[in-house]
Amino acid sequence: MPYLSNIIFAILLFLAVFVFRRNILFIKRNIQMGKAVDRSDHSKARWSNMFRVALGQSKMVSRPVAGVLHIIVYLGFVLINLELIEIVLDGLLGTHRLFAPFMGGFYNLLIASFEILAALVLVSVIVFWLRRNVVRINRFWKDEMKGWPKMDADYILYFELVLMTLFLSMNATDQLLQQAGTPRYTQAGLFPISQWMTPLFSSFSDPTLLLLERSFWWLHILGILVFLNYLYYSKHLHILLAFPNTYFQNLNPKGKFKNNEAVTHEVKLMMNPNADPYAAPSAEIPEKFGASDVTDLNWVQLMNAYTCTECGRCTDQCPANQTGKLLSPRKIMMDTRDRLEEVGRNITKSVGFVDDGKQLLDDYITREELWACTSCNACVEACPIGIDPLSIIIDMRQYLVMEQSAAPSDLNKMMTNIENNGAPWPFSNQDRMLWAHEN
């Protein structure tokens, strides 16, 4: 059957896209379990933020070494995979280097650019691996980075190494087949990097070279399809979600917290002696103040959890973490994602959520972590893709205070003082200026 390989390729491509679509719909369903929040304002600023931060990598270069290396890998991933269009069409149509006759010299320039990028990606990936596993940079070895998170980070680097090596090996054997005048392997492409690999294969016969080139081609495209579906299980889902995440990022000034409208209404009633206490409330009273589980959070916060790259810049900048407190903003996001996945599997299995006796508070995130936060926004400022761990911490604190009256004793004293004295200190407002008369 002359078209057997094309049929096999089409089936594998269909299965890979089918599984990828299913996983994306699962993530979309989970994110939509969050509360509604309107982020449709300031569209011009949002588009600008997305292009600058997600596409332009503007916040990555705040740490030049990691930033430049990440940009190289990012460009390599995006540009080299442009050739994926040709590879897919070749696989479906049974052609070889389909675009070469139509693009002429520009095709040669593209292939040369892809090879140079592939070599730079290989160097960057090796440096990344050394930083993680030999230099052992502290933020990559926090407690939450043990087990799967640590392995996942390494697996991605191995994926990149294998894919780039297969790409260059495919081109090296392709060159030799072109030089040998093998049918279908017409002269096409410039190979500034893989030409140095040709001595590794030059001793093989033409049939063996053909087998090797086809093997490298198949392994390369299958590796990409596997990688595509591995993203769902990996922190590298941010490759896709960084764009919507930065678009829907909170554009308010750092440190500006949203007041709960129902609470604001009650406070205004108490402060207004002429208010009618029996008047209908102007704001809808929520079924729960704050958040104790993932379904109490809004959909942007849930998307934040899926987008987290686990780079640890947030935790590295957190003053509470630096002083030995239990809080790690990265862990807040990882715990939120893990709980969201658990709830999602529960819904899928039972066709509706069945109470599992768990929640995000206490079962995943402890109260000690929440109260260690200084709400300084260092984690939000440090995140290269606009994730906001602080908003989750504040919402969960609100639940503890307003639903459980479970604030720490020092905070309770402060709130009592504000209620009684109009200030956080244990002095009546009549005594505040006594110090001025002491001398």
RODO-2510 file (C-alpha; in nm, 4 decimals, decimal comma):
residues 439
     n   res          X          Y          Z
     1     m     0,0000     0,0000     0,0000
     2     p     0,1839     0,3144    -0,1231
     3     y    -0,0231     0,5452     0,0980
     4     l    -0,0020     0,3398     0,4194
     5     s     0,2405     0,5791     0,5900
     6     n     0,0181     0,8758     0,5013
     7     i    -0,2860     0,6999     0,6492
     8     i    -0,0941     0,6099     0,9668
     9     f     0,0280     0,9683     0,9981
    10     a    -0,3252     1,1073     0,9516
    11     i    -0,4615     0,8728     1,2202
    12     l    -0,1880     0,9663     1,4689
    13     l    -0,2344     1,3375     1,3972
    14     f    -0,6113     1,3067     1,4471
    15     l    -0,5683     1,1199     1,7771
    16     a    -0,3163     1,3766     1,9063
    17     v    -0,5428     1,6709     1,8178
    18     f    -0,8471     1,4903     1,9607
    19     v    -0,6790     1,4253     2,2977
    20     f    -0,5376     1,7797     2,3062
    21     r    -0,8840     1,9267     2,2400
    22     r    -1,0385     1,7088     2,5112
    23     n    -0,7798     1,8235     2,7653
    24     i    -0,8236     2,1906     2,6716
    25     l    -1,2018     2,1605     2,7117
    26     f    -1,1480     2,0000     3,0527
    27     i    -0,9316     2,2945     3,1600
    28     k    -1,1846     2,5412     3,0185
    29     r    -1,4666     2,3711     3,2109
    30     n    -1,2649     2,3858     3,5334
    31     i    -1,1792     2,7535     3,4902
    32     q    -1,5442     2,8350     3,4241
    33     m    -1,6347     2,6930     3,7658
    34     g    -1,4980     3,0179     3,9083
    35     k    -1,7112     3,3149     4,0035
    36     a    -1,7849     3,5769     3,7395
    37     v    -1,5571     3,8790     3,7194
    38     d    -1,5596     4,1471     3,4507
    39     r    -1,2241     4,2037     3,2812
    40     s    -1,3546     4,3526     2,9566
    41     d    -1,2536     4,7100     3,0384
    42     h    -0,9522     4,8994     2,8978
    43     s    -0,9157     4,6704     2,5970
    44     k    -0,6341     4,8792     2,4457
    45     a    -0,4288     4,8569     2,7667
    46     r    -0,5001     4,4844     2,7888
    47     w    -0,3830     4,4132     2,4347
    48     s    -0,0731     4,6216     2,5004
    49     n    -0,0040     4,4311     2,8216
    50     m    -0,0407     4,0963     2,6473
    51     f     0,1934     4,1834     2,3590
    52     r     0,4497     4,3425     2,5900
    53     v     0,4540     4,0804     2,8678
    54     a     0,3491     3,7507     2,7055
    55     l     0,4800     3,7973     2,3529
    56     g     0,7603     4,0438     2,4229
    57     q     0,8836     3,8701     2,7413
    58     s     0,9404     4,2139     2,8954
    59     k     0,9399     4,0961     3,2593
    60     m     1,1653     3,7958     3,1958
    61     v     1,4704     4,0118     3,1304
    62     s     1,4602     4,1595     3,4803
    63     r     1,6974     3,8675     3,5463
    64     p     1,9185     3,8936     3,2364
    65     v     2,0742     3,5438     3,2276
    66     a     1,7518     3,3505     3,2713
    67     g     1,5634     3,6088     3,0627
    68     v     1,7875     3,5876     2,7554
    69     l     1,8002     3,2076     2,7708
    70     h     1,4224     3,1898     2,8026
    71     i     1,3763     3,4221     2,5030
    72     i     1,6040     3,1977     2,2949
    73     v     1,4063     2,8852     2,3886
    74     y     1,0792     3,0715     2,3348
    75     l     1,1793     3,1947     1,9887
    76     g     1,3122     2,8511     1,9038
    77     f     0,9853     2,6896     2,0068
    78     v     0,7744     2,9359     1,8053
    79     l     0,9868     2,9757     1,4907
    80     i     1,1205     2,6233     1,4482
    81     n     0,7685     2,4899     1,4838
    82     l     0,6705     2,6970     1,1797
    83     e     0,8349     2,4145     0,9891
    84     l     0,5790     2,1904     1,1560
    85     i     0,3297     2,3164     0,8971
    86     e     0,5452     2,1740     0,6197
    87     i     0,6115     1,8526     0,8119
    88     v     0,2403     1,7929     0,8707
    89     l     0,1554     1,8566     0,5054
    90     d     0,4413     1,6301     0,3941
    91     g     0,3079     1,3588     0,6242
    92     l    -0,0466     1,3902     0,4910
    93     l     0,0402     1,4284     0,1212
    94     g     0,3443     1,2023     0,1001
    95     t     0,5665     1,4867    -0,0239
    96     h     0,9122     1,5952     0,0941
    97     r     1,0020     1,9596     0,1657
    98     l     0,6801     2,0710     0,0011
    99     f     0,7481     2,4452     0,0293
   100     a     1,1017     2,4430    -0,1151
   101     p     1,0075     2,4809    -0,4871
   102     f     0,7758     2,7736    -0,4112
   103     m     1,0009     2,9693    -0,1759
   104     g     1,3373     2,9444    -0,3530
   105     g     1,6240     3,1169    -0,1724
   106     f     1,3987     3,2285     0,1119
   107     y     1,3437     2,8622     0,1996
   108     n     1,7198     2,8174     0,2344
   109     l     1,7352     3,1200     0,4639
   110     l     1,4526     2,9815     0,6790
   111     i     1,6126     2,6404     0,7222
   112     a     1,9465     2,8040     0,8102
   113     s     1,7719     3,0267     1,0673
   114     f     1,5914     2,7274     1,2175
   115     e     1,9175     2,5381     1,2545
   116     i     2,0976     2,8262     1,4242
   117     l     1,8042     2,8656     1,6620
   118     a     1,8021     2,4907     1,7308
   119     a     2,1696     2,5057     1,8286
   120     l     2,1060     2,8050     2,0563
   121     v     1,8118     2,6229     2,2134
   122     l     2,0344     2,3221     2,2848
   123     v     2,2897     2,5461     2,4577
   124     s     2,0163     2,7268     2,6557
   125     v     1,8529     2,4031     2,7670
   126     i     2,1858     2,2661     2,8891
   127     v     2,2490     2,5860     3,0860
   128     f     1,8975     2,5665     3,2334
   129     w     1,9608     2,2071     3,3388
   130     l     2,2926     2,3006     3,4998
   131     r     2,1302     2,5901     3,6875
   132     r     1,8663     2,3563     3,8278
   133     n     2,0682     2,0449     3,9004
   134     v     2,4331     2,1447     3,9421
   135     v     2,4312     2,5088     4,0564
   136     r     2,1071     2,4238     4,2422
   137     i     1,9605     2,7732     4,2545
   138     n     1,7674     2,7980     4,5791
   139     r     1,4231     2,8811     4,4368
   140     f     1,4232     2,5543     4,2416
   141     w     1,4780     2,3500     4,5578
   142     k     1,2031     2,4750     4,7877
   143     d     0,9852     2,2153     4,9621
   144     e     0,7014     2,2425     4,7101
   145     m     0,9407     2,1593     4,4250
   146     k     1,0036     1,8011     4,5329
   147     g     0,8616     1,5010     4,3505
   148     w     0,6595     1,5648     4,0346
   149     p     0,7231     1,9441     4,0060
   150     k     1,0983     1,8817     4,0096
   151     m     1,0738     1,5922     3,7611
   152     d     0,8393     1,7854     3,5331
   153     a     1,0878     2,0718     3,4990
   154     d     1,3629     1,8269     3,4005
   155     y     1,1379     1,6289     3,1641
   156     i     1,0662     1,9439     2,9639
   157     l     1,4378     2,0109     2,9259
   158     y     1,4938     1,6520     2,8095
   159     f     1,2063     1,6890     2,5627
   160     e     1,3686     1,9999     2,4156
   161     l     1,7092     1,8310     2,3930
   162     v     1,5670     1,5291     2,2125
   163     l     1,3470     1,7304     1,9737
   164     m     1,6268     1,9675     1,8707
   165     t     1,8734     1,6789     1,8288
   166     l     1,6228     1,4887     1,6123
   167     f     1,5617     1,8009     1,4033
   168     l     1,9331     1,8483     1,3327
   169     s     1,9894     1,4745     1,2749
   170     m     1,6998     1,4689     1,0282
   171     n     1,8596     1,7562     0,8359
   172     a     2,2065     1,5964     0,8443
   173     t     2,0864     1,2723     0,6863
   174     d     1,8668     1,4713     0,4448
   175     q     2,1785     1,6545     0,3182
   176     l     2,3571     1,3290     0,2485
   177     l     2,0553     1,1912     0,0623
   178     q     2,0364     1,5116    -0,1437
   179     q     2,4047     1,4825    -0,2324
   180     a     2,3571     1,1186    -0,3320
   181     g     2,0768     1,2153    -0,5722
   182     t     1,8180     1,0008    -0,3925
   183     p     1,4738     1,0341    -0,5596
   184     r     1,2497     1,3023    -0,4004
   185     y     1,5471     1,4451    -0,2063
   186     t     1,6081     1,7443    -0,4330
   187     q     1,8552     2,0157    -0,3353
   188     a     1,6779     2,2350    -0,0830
   189     g     1,7846     2,4193     0,2305
   190     l     2,1025     2,5514     0,3875
   191     f     2,2374     2,3568     0,6841
   192     p     2,4970     2,5628     0,8755
   193     i     2,4745     2,3472     1,1909
   194     s     2,3752     1,9976     1,0805
   195     q     2,6490     1,9946     0,8123
   196     w     2,8922     1,9374     1,0988
   197     m     2,6952     1,6257     1,1952
   198     t     2,7113     1,4610     0,8515
   199     p     3,0405     1,2752     0,9277
   200     l     2,8437     1,0750     1,1866
   201     f     2,6297     0,9276     0,9077
   202     s     2,8494     0,9486     0,5950
   203     s     2,9682     0,5871     0,6217
   204     f     2,6156     0,4454     0,5932
   205     s     2,4694     0,3131     0,2670
   206     d     2,1910     0,5020     0,0926
   207     p     1,9158     0,2610     0,2083
   208     t     2,0393     0,2931     0,5678
   209     l     2,0547     0,6727     0,5377
   210     l     1,6995     0,6726     0,4038
   211     l     1,5868     0,4600     0,6988
   212     l     1,7645     0,6914     0,9442
   213     e     1,6232     1,0088     0,7873
   214     r     1,2692     0,8671     0,7940
   215     s     1,3197     0,7488     1,1536
   216     f     1,4401     1,0928     1,2649
   217     w     1,1474     1,2537     1,0785
   218     w     0,8901     1,0269     1,2422
   219     l     1,0430     1,0539     1,5885
   220     h     1,0588     1,4336     1,5590
   221     i     0,6926     1,4766     1,4636
   222     l     0,5740     1,2115     1,7103
   223     g     0,7782     1,3826     1,9835
   224     i     0,6047     1,7123     1,9054
   225     l     0,2607     1,5458     1,9209
   226     v     0,3496     1,3806     2,2529
   227     f     0,4815     1,7110     2,3853
   228     l     0,1576     1,8816     2,2777
   229     n    -0,0445     1,6486     2,4974
   230     y     0,2105     1,6442     2,7782
   231     l     0,1458     2,0177     2,8260
   232     y    -0,1809     1,9400     3,0037
   233     y     0,0062     1,7602     3,2829
   234     s     0,2905     2,0101     3,2968
   235     k     0,3646     2,3568     3,4271
   236     h     0,4480     2,4394     3,0658
   237     l     0,0797     2,4885     2,9975
   238     h     0,1789     2,8548     3,0337
   239     i     0,3019     2,8358     2,6730
   240     l    -0,0659     2,8622     2,5769
   241     l    -0,2267     3,0348     2,8765
   242     a     0,0251     3,3177     2,9238
   243     f    -0,1518     3,5164     2,6514
   244     p    -0,5065     3,5189     2,7939
   245     n    -0,3618     3,5426     3,1452
   246     t    -0,1781     3,8671     3,0724
   247     y    -0,4763     4,0034     2,8778
   248     f    -0,7152     3,9502     3,1701
   249     q    -0,4622     4,0599     3,4328
   250     n    -0,5820     4,3000     3,7030
   251     l    -0,4848     4,6461     3,5782
   252     n    -0,5630     4,8286     3,9024
   253     p    -0,2678     4,9812     4,0909
   254     k    -0,0845     4,7308     4,3098
   255     g    -0,2246     4,7398     4,6612
   256     k    -0,5726     4,8529     4,5617
   257     f    -0,8159     4,5997     4,7053
   258     k    -1,1750     4,5667     4,5955
   259     n    -1,4275     4,6348     4,8695
   260     n    -1,7097     4,3904     4,9234
   261     e    -2,0164     4,5889     4,8211
   262     a    -2,2458     4,4224     5,0762
   263     v    -2,0055     4,5042     5,3598
   264     t    -1,9524     4,8603     5,2335
   265     h    -2,3287     4,9121     5,2329
   266     e    -2,3591     4,7922     5,5938
   267     v    -2,0739     5,0176     5,7073
   268     k    -2,2320     5,3198     5,5410
   269     l    -2,5599     5,2411     5,7169
   270     m    -2,3847     5,2327     6,0544
   271     m    -2,2089     5,5617     5,9883
   272     n    -2,5191     5,7450     5,8667
   273     p    -2,7520     5,8414     6,1540
   274     n    -3,0295     5,9275     5,9075
   275     a    -3,0195     5,5959     5,7222
   276     d    -3,3205     5,3677     5,7254
   277     p    -3,1980     5,0377     5,8791
   278     y    -3,4940     4,8552     5,7239
   279     a    -3,4301     4,9745     5,3700
   280     a    -3,3612     4,7077     5,1106
   281     p    -2,9867     4,6506     5,0640
   282     s    -2,8357     4,8145     4,7547
   283     a    -2,5910     4,5280     4,7065
   284     e    -2,6635     4,1591     4,6836
   285     i    -2,5493     3,9712     4,9923
   286     p    -2,3149     3,6904     4,8835
   287     e    -2,3844     3,3320     4,9851
   288     k    -2,0366     3,3226     5,1352
   289     f    -1,7866     3,5926     5,2281
   290     g    -1,4419     3,5154     5,0943
   291     a    -1,3211     3,1775     4,9715
   292     s    -1,2665     2,8417     5,1347
   293     d    -1,2538     2,6300     4,8178
   294     v    -1,1690     2,6762     4,4506
   295     t    -1,5308     2,7262     4,3436
   296     d    -1,5417     3,0385     4,5648
   297     l    -1,2611     3,1991     4,3633
   298     n    -1,3211     3,3870     4,0383
   299     w    -1,2359     3,2424     3,6984
   300     v    -0,9295     3,4660     3,6499
   301     q    -0,7783     3,3321     3,9731
   302     l    -0,8393     2,9759     3,8519
   303     m    -0,6784     3,0576     3,5170
   304     n    -0,3841     3,2024     3,7129
   305     a    -0,3430     2,8644     3,8831
   306     y    -0,3266     2,6785     3,5520
   307     t    -0,0886     2,9389     3,4060
   308     c     0,1696     2,9281     3,6878
   309     t     0,5141     2,8409     3,5507
   310     e     0,6477     2,7389     3,8935
   311     c     0,9538     2,9548     3,8245
   312     g     0,9610     3,0640     4,1888
   313     r     1,0288     3,4319     4,1290
   314     c     0,7290     3,5157     4,3490
   315     t     0,8542     3,3029     4,6382
   316     d     1,2078     3,4323     4,5882
   317     q     1,0829     3,7906     4,6400
   318     c     0,8401     3,7129     4,9251
   319     p     0,9628     3,8765     5,2502
   320     a     0,7684     3,6276     5,4604
   321     n     0,9373     3,3343     5,2869
   322     q     1,2789     3,5005     5,3149
   323     t     1,2398     3,5216     5,6930
   324     g     1,1571     3,1527     5,7245
   325     k     0,7770     3,1744     5,7331
   326     l     0,5751     2,8885     5,5894
   327     l     0,4264     3,1005     5,3084
   328     s     0,5309     3,0387     4,9482
   329     p     0,3206     3,2238     4,6856
   330     r     0,4219     2,9610     4,4288
   331     k     0,2804     2,6881     4,6537
   332     i    -0,0464     2,8844     4,6851
   333     m    -0,0881     2,8655     4,3077
   334     m     0,0211     2,5009     4,2860
   335     d    -0,2189     2,4009     4,5639
   336     t    -0,5040     2,5883     4,3964
   337     r    -0,4381     2,4085     4,0680
   338     d    -0,4124     2,0681     4,2385
   339     r    -0,7414     2,1200     4,4222
   340     l    -0,9096     2,2461     4,1043
   341     e    -0,7948     1,9353     3,9184
   342     e    -0,9289     1,7183     4,2016
   343     v    -1,2684     1,8897     4,1904
   344     g    -1,2739     1,8593     3,8105
   345     r    -1,2047     1,4841     3,8202
   346     n    -1,4750     1,4475     4,0853
   347     i    -1,7293     1,6193     3,8589
   348     t    -1,6261     1,4160     3,5543
   349     k    -1,6423     1,0853     3,7398
   350     s    -1,9716     1,1487     3,9178
   351     v    -2,1393     1,3677     3,6497
   352     g    -2,1694     1,6395     3,9127
   353     f    -1,9708     1,7231     4,2235
   354     v    -1,9966     1,4785     4,5134
   355     d    -1,8792     1,6159     4,8475
   356     d    -1,5361     1,4674     4,9150
   357     g    -1,4936     1,6206     5,2596
   358     k    -1,2066     1,8390     5,1401
   359     q    -1,1526     2,2026     5,0576
   360     l    -0,8688     2,4305     4,9568
   361     l    -0,8486     2,5791     5,3068
   362     d    -0,6773     2,3513     5,5607
   363     d    -0,6537     2,0472     5,3290
   364     y    -0,4195     2,2241     5,0865
   365     i    -0,3396     2,5736     5,2164
   366     t    -0,2889     2,6179     5,5897
   367     r    -0,3995     2,9143     5,7961
   368     e    -0,0408     2,9733     5,8998
   369     e     0,0518     3,0311     5,5355
   370     l    -0,2340     3,2777     5,4856
   371     w    -0,1559     3,4886     5,7918
   372     a     0,2177     3,4971     5,7168
   373     c     0,1487     3,7165     5,4123
   374     t     0,2311     4,0866     5,4528
   375     s     0,0151     4,1789     5,1460
   376     c     0,3136     4,3704     5,0043
   377     n     0,2457     4,2626     4,6416
   378     a     0,6092     4,1588     4,5854
   379     c     0,4893     3,8257     4,4445
   380     v     0,2515     3,9958     4,1996
   381     e     0,5203     4,2378     4,0844
   382     a     0,7753     3,9585     4,0379
   383     c     0,5585     3,7249     3,8294
   384     p     0,6670     3,7342     3,4626
   385     i     0,3147     3,6579     3,3351
   386     g     0,0873     3,8578     3,5656
   387     i    -0,0262     3,5944     3,8165
   388     d    -0,1799     3,7245     4,1399
   389     p    -0,1332     3,4879     4,4394
   390     l    -0,2188     3,7714     4,6798
   391     s    -0,5808     3,7911     4,5620
   392     i    -0,6351     3,4264     4,6608
   393     i    -0,4719     3,4837     5,0001
   394     i    -0,6900     3,7889     5,0678
   395     d    -1,0104     3,6081     4,9675
   396     m    -0,9282     3,3156     5,1954
   397     r    -0,8446     3,5518     5,4813
   398     q    -1,1796     3,7226     5,4317
   399     y    -1,3506     3,3851     5,4723
   400     l    -1,1633     3,3192     5,7962
   401     v    -1,2510     3,6600     5,9403
   402     m    -1,6085     3,7034     5,8234
   403     e    -1,7343     3,3448     5,8174
   404     q    -1,5400     3,1835     6,0995
   405     s    -1,4236     3,4775     6,3140
   406     a    -1,0901     3,3010     6,3032
   407     a    -0,8468     3,5905     6,2787
   408     p    -0,5270     3,5756     6,4888
   409     s    -0,5614     3,7265     6,8369
   410     d    -0,3405     4,0267     6,7539
   411     l    -0,5566     4,1082     6,4540
   412     n    -0,8733     4,0716     6,6590
   413     k    -0,7336     4,3194     6,9103
   414     m    -0,6519     4,5635     6,6332
   415     m    -1,0010     4,5367     6,4819
   416     t    -1,1588     4,5816     6,8266
   417     n    -0,9488     4,8935     6,8792
   418     i    -1,0552     5,0318     6,5409
   419     e    -1,4193     4,9644     6,6283
   420     n    -1,3982     5,1206     6,9735
   421     n    -1,1278     5,3857     6,9349
   422     g    -1,1213     5,4606     6,5617
   423     a    -0,7527     5,3581     6,5496
   424     p    -0,5531     5,0342     6,5831
   425     w    -0,4025     5,1437     6,9166
   426     p    -0,5615     5,0783     7,2598
   427     f    -0,6145     5,4465     7,3403
   428     s    -0,9361     5,6433     7,3245
   429     n    -0,9491     5,9214     7,0700
   430     q    -0,9722     6,1765     7,3535
   431     d    -0,6280     6,0714     7,4773
   432     r    -0,4429     6,0734     7,1475
   433     m    -0,2872     6,4180     7,1842
   434     l    -0,1821     6,3881     7,5497
   435     w     0,1752     6,3155     7,4450
   436     a     0,1998     6,6674     7,3025
   437     h     0,1498     6,8179     7,6472
   438     e     0,4001     6,5972     7,8304
   439     n     0,6785     6,8528     7,7932
***
